[in-house]
Amino acid sequence: MKRNCCDMRGMLSFLILFLVSKKPMHGQEIADELEKRKGERPSPGTIYPALKSLKEMGFIQEKKDGKTINYTITKTGEHSLKISKQQFCRTFMDVF
């Protein structure tokens, strides 16, 4: 089942989608950036299933560069990120 919005539970998918919307990244770069932002490094067992799910939903695509796989956002992913940002703002606007 395709959704028009990434999974916001735990916000991992949202954060990954946001990060790859800024520039293509490989898994290690994503883990590094998440560690900087959240203060905790996610394990490969956490990141790669989220990447697989985002890819299956058509939100990101893989581009191989030798042994390195870089992830980039798709047009569908850009649309999902836009909707997810709106949901985030509606949900958390009063928190700030």
Summary of the structure (lengths in Angstrom):
residues: 96
radius of gyration: 13.1
end to end distance: 34.0
largest distance: 46.1
contacts: 262
relative contact order: 0.20
helix: 62%
strand: 15%
